[in-house]
Amino acid sequence: METKRVVITGMGVVTSIGKNISEFKESLENGRLGISEIEGLDRYGELTVHVAGQVKDFKPTEMGMDAGSVRRSDRFSQFGICAAIQAMEQSGLVAGQNIEPGRLGCYVGSGIGGMQTFIDQSILMKEEGAKRVSPLFIPMMIGNLGAGNIAIKFNAQGPCLPVVSACATSTHAVGEAFRAIKFGLADAIITGGTEAAVNELAIGGFANMKALTTAQNPAEACLPFDARRGGFVMAEGAGIMILEEYEHAVKRGAHIIAEVVGYGNTCDAYHYTAPRPDGTTTAAALSQSLSEAGYTNDNLLYINAHGTGTHMNDACETKAIKIALGEEQARKVMISSTKSMHGHMLGATGAVELIASAIALESGVLPPTIGYKEPDPECDLDYIPNTARKVQAEYALSCSLGFGGHNAAVTLKRYKD
């Protein structure tokens, strides 16, 4: 079967370090911290968690949404729609004009969906009875409506796949969108992830399973690969990319940001929360992605690691990189965790980190792992500590690992005319 080349022609973000690509890029290159003391949680005083990566001053009506759509959608959908508006505007695609609606798809996932709506309506039912539950409860809460609302907004009548694989969600979404275009099922796909789970219920659950940091100082909260790391930092936001078939993009004169060239997908099949300790199944996903991409050891590679700042994840991911590349080559590769800046956006984090990777390839500036001070013998690779590095990488690999043992890896290549 003939396969197609796949490129990125649009990107959009809503994050704690930027609500558009320009702000996001500047924050990455300057190592700006978006993690701060938690705001706005009514029962926050009961929690042992003090910080989060919240999106501040989010005004969806100023970002392209109408007031009616805002009222009818949960915050997670709003993040996704606003990021998709940015991405579609940058790409220049308009269904019915320069792309057939049936050839435009939407692969956008969410790990949790409309959790705040679920909380609010559960309280309402308990206090006032089931008859008071909103008729909008279901369409605001279910996780597939992130993709559904975006598809409606842009008349994307092609394949639509809302992925749910915990923290690997949006990396899987992008990878599956890549495959769909590569094998001719669509000319372009709106893809990525969106999440809004910074609330008492989600934080309480993660905190009580000892997954979250209890650090009070935001600057010392998310410490990927550092010996002091003590858990991840919850965050919210969205990352949306426009993947497009290469010839389709060239024909209409689109600006090409980077090329998508590889995808790996494996499962630990080990434990519902802990990663496989030997790193072999994560390594297999990395190897699959790099092999499909045509990467060789002669190519300069940047890895945007999952790098959550939990002890097991960072140690196992380091092992996986060494297995996939070989010990000697792993020490030559440049790695960073941008979660050190924006926190862990669960189902949205992979797409946001792929966008960071695409920016790094196009700009020639690799983002740092900020807050890094104390090396860990178990994590002994080059994690680009504290300061961005001006290096023109040829390939970028972004890796995401999710509860349930889900491993996803997508490889990008620097685009050259």
C-alpha positions in Angstrom: 0.0 0.0 0.0 1.2 3.5 -0.9 1.7 5.6 2.2 1.5 9.4 2.6 3.8 11.9 4.3 2.3 13.7 7.3 3.1 17.2 8.4 2.0 19.7 11.1 0.4 22.9 9.7 -1.2 24.3 12.8 -0.9 24.3 16.6 -2.7 25.8 19.5 -2.3 25.7 23.3 -4.1 26.7 26.5 -1.6 26.1 29.4 -0.3 27.6 32.6 2.7 29.0 30.8 0.8 30.4 27.8 -2.6 30.6 26.2 -1.3 30.8 22.7 1.8 29.5 20.8 3.7 32.8 21.1 3.4 32.9 24.9 4.1 29.2 25.2 7.2 29.3 23.1 8.6 32.3 25.0 8.0 30.6 28.3 9.7 27.4 27.2 12.8 29.2 26.0 13.0 31.3 29.1 12.3 28.5 31.6 9.2 30.2 33.0 7.4 28.5 35.9 3.6 28.1 35.5 3.1 26.2 38.7 1.7 28.2 41.6 -0.3 27.9 44.8 -3.7 26.4 44.1 -6.5 28.9 43.8 -10.3 28.6 43.8 -10.9 25.3 45.5 -13.6 25.6 48.2 -12.3 22.7 50.3 -8.7 23.2 49.5 -7.8 23.5 53.3 -8.5 19.8 53.7 -5.8 18.8 51.1 -2.2 18.1 51.7 -1.4 19.3 48.2 -0.5 23.0 47.8 0.4 23.7 44.2 -1.0 23.1 40.6 -0.5 24.3 37.1 -3.7 26.3 36.6 -4.7 28.3 33.6 -5.2 31.8 34.9 -7.5 34.5 33.4 -9.1 32.1 31.0 -11.8 34.0 29.0 -13.1 31.7 26.2 -15.4 34.4 24.7 -12.2 36.4 24.0 -10.6 33.4 22.4 -13.3 32.7 19.7 -16.1 31.0 21.6 -19.7 32.4 21.7 -21.3 32.8 25.1 -24.0 30.2 24.4 -21.3 27.5 23.6 -19.5 28.4 26.8 -22.6 27.9 28.9 -23.2 24.5 27.3 -19.7 23.1 27.7 -17.5 22.0 30.6 -14.1 23.7 31.1 -12.3 20.8 29.5 -14.2 21.3 26.2 -13.6 25.0 26.4 -9.9 24.5 26.6 -9.9 22.2 23.6 -12.1 24.4 21.5 -10.0 27.5 22.1 -6.8 25.6 21.3 -8.4 24.2 18.2 -9.4 27.7 17.1 -5.8 28.8 17.3 -4.5 25.7 15.4 -7.1 25.9 12.6 -6.4 29.7 12.1 -2.7 29.0 11.8 -3.2 26.1 9.4 -5.6 28.1 7.2 -7.8 25.1 6.6 -11.5 25.7 6.1 -13.9 22.8 5.5 -15.8 23.2 2.3 -13.2 25.7 0.9 -9.7 24.2 0.8 -10.6 20.8 2.3 -13.6 18.5 1.9 -15.5 18.2 5.2 -15.5 14.4 4.8 -11.7 14.4 4.5 -11.2 16.5 7.7 -11.1 14.4 10.9 -10.9 15.0 14.6 -8.9 12.9 17.0 -9.0 14.7 20.4 -8.9 12.9 23.7 -9.4 13.5 27.4 -8.3 11.3 30.2 -11.1 12.3 32.6 -13.6 14.5 30.7 -16.0 16.9 32.4 -15.2 16.2 36.0 -16.3 19.6 37.4 -19.7 19.1 35.8 -19.9 15.6 37.3 -19.0 17.1 40.8 -21.5 20.0 40.5 -24.4 17.8 39.3 -23.7 15.1 41.9 -24.0 17.8 44.7 -27.1 19.1 43.1 -28.7 15.7 42.9 -27.9 15.0 46.6 -29.2 18.3 47.8 -32.3 18.7 45.5 -33.0 15.3 44.0 -32.6 13.7 40.6 -35.2 15.8 38.9 -33.0 18.8 39.3 -30.1 17.3 37.4 -29.3 19.4 34.3 -30.4 18.1 30.9 -26.9 19.2 29.8 -25.2 17.0 32.4 -24.4 14.2 30.0 -23.2 16.2 27.0 -21.1 18.4 29.2 -19.6 15.5 31.2 -18.7 12.7 28.7 -15.1 12.7 27.5 -15.8 12.3 23.8 -17.5 15.7 23.6 -14.1 17.4 23.5 -13.7 15.9 20.1 -17.4 16.2 19.2 -17.6 19.9 20.0 -14.4 20.6 18.0 -15.7 18.6 15.0 -19.0 20.5 15.1 -17.1 23.9 15.3 -15.1 23.1 12.2 -17.5 20.9 10.2 -15.0 18.0 10.4 -17.1 15.2 9.0 -14.3 12.7 8.5 -13.0 10.1 11.0 -13.4 11.1 14.6 -11.7 9.2 17.4 -11.7 10.4 21.0 -8.9 8.5 22.7 -8.9 7.7 26.5 -5.6 6.2 27.8 -5.0 8.2 30.9 -1.8 10.3 30.7 -0.9 8.8 27.3 -4.2 9.9 25.8 -3.2 12.8 23.5 0.1 11.1 22.4 -2.0 8.2 21.3 -4.5 10.5 19.6 -1.8 12.2 17.6 -0.2 8.8 16.7 -3.5 7.4 15.5 -4.2 10.6 13.5 -0.8 10.2 11.9 -1.6 6.6 10.9 -5.0 7.6 9.5 -3.5 10.2 7.2 -0.4 8.0 6.4 -2.8 5.3 5.1 -5.1 7.7 3.2 -8.1 7.8 5.5 -8.1 11.6 5.8 -6.4 14.6 4.3 -6.1 16.5 7.6 -7.0 15.7 11.3 -7.5 18.1 14.2 -5.7 16.2 17.0 -4.5 16.4 20.6 -6.0 16.5 24.1 -7.7 18.6 26.6 -8.1 18.3 30.4 -9.6 20.3 33.3 -9.2 18.2 36.5 -7.7 20.6 39.0 -10.5 20.1 41.6 -10.9 18.7 45.1 -12.1 15.3 43.9 -9.2 14.6 41.4 -6.6 16.1 43.7 -7.9 14.2 46.7 -7.8 10.9 44.8 -4.3 11.4 43.4 -3.0 12.8 46.8 -4.4 9.9 48.8 -2.6 7.4 46.5 0.6 9.4 47.2 1.2 10.4 43.6 1.2 14.2 44.1 4.0 16.3 45.6 3.2 17.9 48.9 5.8 20.6 48.4 4.7 24.1 49.3 7.2 26.1 47.3 6.1 26.1 43.6 9.7 26.3 42.4 10.5 23.1 44.2 7.4 21.1 43.5 7.9 19.5 40.1 11.4 18.1 39.9 11.8 15.6 37.1 14.9 13.4 37.3 16.1 15.2 40.4 17.0 13.2 43.5 14.6 15.4 45.5 11.5 14.6 43.4 8.5 13.6 45.4 5.5 13.4 43.1 3.9 15.1 40.2 2.0 18.4 40.0 -1.5 18.4 38.7 -2.2 20.8 35.8 -4.9 21.7 33.3 -5.0 22.8 29.7 -5.1 21.7 26.1 -2.8 21.1 23.1 -4.2 20.8 19.6 -2.3 20.1 16.3 -3.4 20.1 12.7 -1.8 17.1 10.9 -2.1 17.2 7.2 -1.1 15.1 4.2 2.1 16.6 2.8 1.0 17.0 -0.9 -2.3 18.6 0.3 -0.5 21.1 2.4 2.1 21.9 -0.3 -0.6 22.4 -2.9 -2.4 25.0 -0.9 0.8 26.8 0.2 0.6 26.0 3.9 3.4 26.7 6.3 4.8 23.4 7.4 6.1 23.4 11.0 7.5 19.8 11.3 6.9 16.3 9.9 5.4 13.5 11.8 7.4 10.3 11.0 6.9 7.7 13.7 4.6 6.2 16.3 4.9 3.5 19.0 2.2 2.0 21.1 2.7 -0.7 23.8 1.3 -1.8 27.1 3.2 -2.8 30.3 0.6 -5.4 31.1 2.0 -5.2 34.6 0.1 -3.0 37.1 -2.8 -0.6 37.0 -0.7 2.4 38.2 3.0 1.4 38.5 5.2 1.2 35.4 7.0 -2.0 34.5 10.2 -1.7 36.6 12.6 -2.9 33.9 11.4 -0.4 31.3 11.3 -2.9 28.5 7.8 -2.2 27.3 8.3 1.6 27.3 11.5 1.0 25.4 9.6 -1.0 22.8 7.3 1.9 22.2 10.3 4.3 21.8 12.0 1.8 19.5 8.9 1.4 17.3 8.5 5.1 16.9 12.2 5.8 16.1 12.4 2.8 13.7 9.3 3.9 11.7 10.8 7.5 11.6 14.0 6.2 10.0 16.2 7.5 12.9 19.8 6.4 13.1 22.5 7.1 15.7 24.0 9.7 13.3 20.9 11.9 13.7 20.7 14.5 16.4 17.8 13.6 18.7 15.9 15.5 21.3 13.5 13.7 23.7 10.7 15.4 25.5 10.3 12.9 28.3 7.2 12.0 30.2 9.3 13.1 33.2 6.6 13.4 35.9 8.8 13.9 38.9 7.7 10.7 40.6 10.4 8.4 41.7 9.4 5.3 39.7 8.4 7.0 36.5 11.7 8.9 36.0 13.9 6.0 36.9 12.0 3.5 34.7 11.9 6.0 31.8 15.6 6.5 32.0 16.1 2.7 31.8 13.7 2.6 28.8 15.7 5.3 26.9 18.9 3.3 27.5 17.4 0.1 26.3 15.9 1.7 23.2 19.0 3.6 22.2 21.8 1.7 23.8 23.7 3.0 26.8 26.3 4.9 24.8 23.9 6.6 22.5 21.5 7.4 25.3 24.2 9.5 26.9 24.5 11.6 23.7 20.8 12.4 23.5 19.4 15.6 24.9 16.3 15.1 27.1 14.0 17.4 29.0 10.7 17.4 30.9 8.7 20.5 30.2 6.3 19.4 33.0 8.9 21.1 35.2 7.3 24.3 33.9 3.7 23.6 33.1 2.9 20.6 35.3 1.2 17.4 34.4 -2.0 18.0 32.3 -3.0 14.3 32.3 -4.8 13.5 29.0 -3.7 16.8 27.4 0.0 16.6 28.4 1.3 14.5 25.5 0.0 16.8 22.8 1.3 19.9 24.6 4.7 18.3 24.8 4.6 17.3 21.1 3.9 21.0 20.4 6.9 21.9 22.5 8.9 19.4 20.5 7.8 20.8 17.2 8.7 24.3 18.4 12.1 23.1 19.4 12.7 21.6 15.9 11.6 24.7 14.1 13.4 27.2 16.3 16.6 25.3 17.1 16.1 25.9 20.9 15.6 22.9 23.2 13.5 23.6 26.3 15.1 22.9 29.7 14.1 20.9 32.8 13.9 23.7 35.3 14.4 23.3 39.1 17.1 20.6 38.5 19.7 20.7 41.3 20.6 17.3 42.7 21.5 14.4 40.3 20.1 11.0 41.0 22.3 8.0 40.2 19.2 6.2 38.7 18.7 9.2 36.4 22.1 9.9 34.9 21.4 11.2 31.4 21.5 14.8 29.9 18.3 16.4 31.0 19.1 19.9 29.8 19.1 21.4 33.3 17.6 24.8 34.0 18.6 26.7 30.8 17.3 26.2 27.2 20.0 25.0 24.8 20.5 26.4 21.3 20.9 23.2 19.3 19.4 22.3 16.0 18.0 18.8 16.5 17.0 16.7 13.5 14.5 14.5 15.3 12.3 14.9 18.4 10.7 12.1 20.3 7.9 12.7 22.8 7.0 9.9 25.2 3.9 9.6 27.4 3.0 6.9 30.0 -0.4 6.3 31.4 -2.0 4.4 34.3 -3.0 1.0 33.0 0.5 0.6 31.5 -0.2 2.6 28.4 3.0 3.7 26.5 2.9 6.0 23.6 5.7 7.7 21.6 5.6 10.0 18.6 8.6 11.0 16.6 8.8 14.3 14.7 11.4 15.3 12.1 12.7 18.8 11.3 11.0 20.0 8.1 13.2 21.0 5.2 11.8 22.3 1.8 
